[in-house]
């Protein structure tokens, strides 16, 4: 929802065009062409992005004679993602209040719910990810200190081949930093992959090298990359599983026990159904699961 320039693509019933005129740190000033009551009109927006949650915006519908304060916030919920949306409208012309007040209170908000909220629900339901990790035979992705010394470099080509089967890879910032710490011979083939590489971080100052896209919430990442492969650690994996945004899990299991360490996720109550007849590849046992 904070990828404003793509709102016409995601929500064509209410947005025709968005032009960003000013950018700051988590701040945008925009001119939008919106649709309502069967007409098109311009709206000036001064918008504060809240990383990982959504946005707050003060809007001036100068052609229509209204202004408003808009808040769109997402938060985790036991059954998925909670959408909290409010719009406080000021009607500047007295005569317009008689006509517009009942229309805005009932018709406009019902139309917005159908054109935006319902479409967003469809996007969140459709765009479910696949989680991928290399794990030890006793189920750990790293030692307690973060070391992956038990994973042979010979496994890396398997990982790269899997990445290529997907249009995009989503990772957390720690996973990004871990990959950047690899030897040049490992990093270069990864960065040459012709796939979208998305990094999720709460840090507004994080700036990776060219070739990476930075977003500030998992929902933004999924909106940019439907059906993506997520290759990350437990923080991002737990969030996606908790919010029912995972359809499949792939583990490449190396034949090493490490006794204790970091697990790929630790969410309780997740139902995993093993996928049968999965073909193994050299050096690892491939385990795949559907998430119910």
Residue pairs with C-beta under 8 A, 6 or more apart in sequence:
1 54
1 55
1 72
1 74
1 120
1 219
1 220
1 223
2 49
2 54
2 55
2 216
2 217
2 220
3 220
3 223
3 224
4 18
4 20
4 28
4 30
4 32
4 47
5 18
5 20
7 15
7 18
7 32
8 15
8 16
8 17
8 18
10 119
10 120
10 123
10 223
11 115
11 116
11 119
13 35
13 115
13 119
14 34
14 35
14 36
14 111
14 112
14 115
14 116
15 32
15 33
15 34
15 35
16 33
16 34
16 35
16 40
17 32
17 33
18 30
18 31
18 32
18 33
19 30
19 31
19 32
20 28
20 29
20 30
21 29
21 30
21 31
22 28
22 29
25 204
26 48
26 49
26 50
26 51
26 204
27 46
27 47
27 48
27 49
28 45
28 46
28 47
28 49
29 44
29 45
29 46
29 47
30 44
30 45
30 47
31 42
31 43
31 44
31 45
32 42
32 43
32 45
33 40
33 41
33 42
33 43
34 40
34 41
34 42
34 43
34 61
36 64
36 108
36 111
37 103
37 107
37 108
41 61
41 63
41 64
42 61
42 62
42 63
43 59
43 60
43 61
44 59
44 60
44 62
45 57
45 58
45 59
45 60
46 57
46 58
46 59
47 55
47 56
47 57
47 58
48 55
48 56
48 57
49 55
49 216
50 56
50 73
51 202
51 204
51 216
51 217
52 202
52 216
52 217
53 73
53 74
53 75
53 217
54 71
54 72
54 73
54 74
55 70
55 71
55 72
56 69
56 70
56 71
56 72
57 69
57 70
57 71
57 72
58 67
58 68
58 69
58 70
59 67
59 68
59 69
59 70
60 67
61 67
61 68
65 91
65 92
65 93
65 96
66 89
66 90
66 91
66 92
66 96
66 100
66 104
67 89
67 90
67 92
68 87
68 88
68 89
68 90
69 87
69 88
70 86
70 87
70 88
71 84
71 85
71 86
71 87
72 83
72 84
72 85
73 83
73 84
73 85
74 81
74 82
74 83
74 84
74 217
74 219
75 81
75 82
75 84
76 82
76 239
76 242
76 243
77 243
79 244
80 124
80 243
80 244
81 124
81 219
81 243
83 117
83 120
83 121
85 117
87 109
87 112
89 104
91 97
91 100
91 101
91 104
123 223
124 219
124 222
124 245
126 226
127 222
127 223
127 225
127 226
127 227
127 245
128 222
128 227
128 244
128 245
128 246
128 247
129 170
129 222
129 227
129 228
129 229
129 230
129 240
129 245
129 246
129 247
130 166
130 227
130 228
130 229
130 230
130 246
130 247
130 248
130 249
130 250
131 230
131 232
131 237
131 240
131 241
131 246
131 248
131 249
131 250
131 264
131 265
132 159
132 162
132 229
132 230
132 231
132 249
132 250
132 251
132 252
133 141
133 231
133 237
133 250
133 251
133 252
133 264
134 141
134 148
134 151
134 155
134 159
134 251
134 252
134 253
134 254
134 284
135 141
135 251
135 252
135 253
135 254
135 264
136 150
136 253
136 254
136 256
136 257
136 258
136 261
137 253
137 254
137 255
137 256
137 257
137 285
138 257
138 258
138 259
139 263
139 264
140 258
140 260
140 261
140 262
140 263
141 148
141 233
141 234
141 261
141 262
141 263
141 264
142 148
142 233
142 261
142 262
143 149
143 150
143 258
143 260
143 261
143 262
144 260
144 261
144 262
146 178
146 262
148 178
150 254
150 256
150 258
151 254
152 254
152 283
153 186
154 283
155 252
155 254
155 283
155 284
156 186
158 252
158 281
158 282
158 283
158 284
159 231
159 252
160 189
160 190
160 193
162 229
162 250
162 252
163 169
163 190
163 193
163 195
163 229
163 231
164 193
164 195
165 229
166 195
166 227
166 228
166 229
167 195
167 196
167 225
167 227
167 228
168 195
168 196
168 197
168 198
168 224
168 225
168 228
168 229
169 195
169 196
169 197
169 198
169 228
169 229
169 230
169 231
170 198
170 200
170 218
170 221
170 222
170 225
170 228
170 229
170 230
170 231
170 232
170 236
171 179
171 197
171 198
171 199
171 200
171 230
171 231
171 232
171 236
172 199
172 200
172 201
172 232
172 233
172 235
172 236
173 199
173 200
173 201
173 203
173 206
174 232
174 233
174 235
175 231
175 232
175 233
175 236
176 199
176 208
176 212
179 187
179 190
180 187
191 197
191 211
196 213
196 224
196 225
196 228
197 211
197 212
197 213
198 212
198 213
198 214
198 215
198 221
198 224
198 225
198 228
199 206
199 208
199 212
199 213
199 214
199 215
200 215
200 216
200 217
200 218
200 220
200 221
200 232
200 236
201 214
201 215
201 216
202 216
204 216
206 214
207 214
208 214
213 224
215 221
215 224
218 236
218 239
218 240
218 243
218 245
221 228
222 228
222 245
230 236
230 237
230 240
230 246
233 262
233 264
234 262
234 263
234 264
234 265
234 266
237 246
237 264
237 265
238 265
238 266
238 267
239 245
240 246
241 265
241 267
241 270
241 291
242 267
246 291
247 290
247 291
248 275
248 288
248 289
248 290
248 291
249 272
249 288
249 289
249 291
250 286
250 287
250 288
251 264
251 286
251 287
251 288
252 281
252 284
252 285
252 286
253 284
253 285
253 286
253 287
254 283
254 284
255 285
270 291
271 291
271 292
272 289
272 290
272 291
272 292
273 289
273 290
273 291
273 292
274 287
274 288
274 289
275 288
275 289
275 290
278 286
278 287
278 288
279 286
280 286
